[in-house]
Amino acid sequence: MFVCYWWLRIFFDRLREHKKKLFLITNSPYKFVNAGMSLVLGDDWEEFFDVIIVQARKPMFFTDESRPIRIYDRETNTMLWDKVTELKKGTIYFEVSYTGSTLNYTISHPVKVSLIWRDVKINLPA
């Protein structure tokens, strides 16, 4: 069932018309986010956001610099180990979570992201 909230699409369009940079940072995996956002905004939901970061491990994402950001490959459902030096529109990023100490600092350090933002919480009707 497709339940696109047309008014939300209009809201995001207006923000973009006013040159606002929109980003989505979530702790959820891409497949979950894609399913939900496709339902709410349509299959082109990614076009609304300048940066999309999934599996971000918030709040540590904003304070801990020991885990790099990597590119998520939608086709293979895996990460690409290429060093990320800038965040580009149309690319899905996620934070690497180490399970052991052997990878610590042997991989390039993350791209430094400085953000100033205002939060907007949108409650969708049931």
C-alpha positions in Angstrom: 0.0 0.0 0.0 1.4 3.4 -1.0 0.6 6.2 1.5 2.6 9.1 0.2 2.0 12.2 2.3 1.8 14.8 -0.5 2.0 17.7 2.0 5.3 16.4 3.3 6.7 16.4 -0.3 5.5 20.0 -0.7 7.2 20.9 2.6 10.5 19.4 1.5 10.2 21.1 -1.9 9.8 24.5 -0.2 12.8 23.9 2.0 14.9 23.1 -1.1 13.5 26.1 -3.0 14.9 28.2 -0.2 18.3 26.6 -0.5 18.1 24.6 2.7 20.4 21.6 3.0 18.5 18.6 4.2 20.1 15.5 5.8 18.9 12.3 7.2 20.9 10.7 10.0 19.4 7.5 11.5 20.4 4.5 13.5 18.3 2.3 11.3 19.7 0.1 8.4 19.2 1.3 4.8 16.6 -1.4 3.9 14.4 -0.4 6.8 14.8 3.3 6.0 14.2 2.8 2.3 11.0 0.9 2.9 9.6 3.5 5.3 10.6 6.6 3.4 9.3 5.1 0.1 6.0 4.6 1.8 5.9 8.1 3.2 7.6 10.2 0.4 7.6 7.9 -2.6 10.3 5.9 -4.3 12.3 9.1 -5.1 12.6 10.0 -1.4 16.4 10.2 -1.5 16.3 13.2 -3.9 15.0 15.3 -1.0 18.2 14.9 1.0 21.7 16.3 0.5 23.2 13.7 2.8 21.9 10.3 4.0 23.7 8.4 6.8 22.2 5.1 8.0 23.3 3.0 11.0 24.8 6.1 12.5 25.0 4.8 16.1 23.7 8.1 17.5 24.5 9.8 19.8 28.1 8.5 19.5 28.1 9.5 15.9 28.2 13.2 16.8 31.0 12.9 19.4 33.2 9.9 18.7 35.8 10.2 15.9 37.2 6.7 16.0 34.8 5.1 13.5 35.0 6.1 9.9 32.1 6.8 7.5 31.8 4.4 4.6 29.7 4.2 1.4 26.8 1.8 1.4 26.4 -0.2 -1.8 22.6 -0.7 -2.4 23.2 -3.4 -5.0 25.2 -5.8 -2.8 23.9 -4.6 0.7 27.5 -4.1 1.8 29.9 -1.3 2.5 32.7 -0.1 0.2 36.0 0.4 2.0 37.0 3.4 -0.1 38.1 6.4 2.0 35.3 9.0 2.3 36.7 12.5 2.0 33.5 14.4 1.3 29.8 13.8 1.5 28.0 13.7 -1.9 24.3 13.9 -2.7 23.0 10.6 -4.0 25.3 8.5 -2.0 24.2 6.5 1.1 26.7 6.5 3.9 26.9 4.5 7.1 29.2 4.4 10.1 31.5 1.5 10.5 31.1 -0.3 13.8 34.1 -2.3 14.9 33.5 -5.6 16.8 37.2 -6.1 17.6 40.3 -3.9 18.2 42.2 -5.2 15.2 40.7 -2.7 12.8 41.1 0.3 15.0 43.0 3.1 13.3 44.3 0.8 10.5 41.6 2.2 8.3 41.6 5.8 7.3 40.0 8.2 9.8 36.5 9.5 9.0 35.6 12.6 7.1 35.2 15.5 9.5 31.7 16.8 9.5 30.8 20.1 11.0 27.1 20.6 11.3 24.9 23.5 12.4 21.2 22.6 12.2 17.7 23.0 13.5 15.8 19.9 14.2 12.4 19.4 12.7 10.2 16.5 14.0 7.3 15.5 11.8 4.6 13.4 13.4 2.7 11.5 10.7 -1.0 10.7 11.4 -1.7 7.0 12.0 
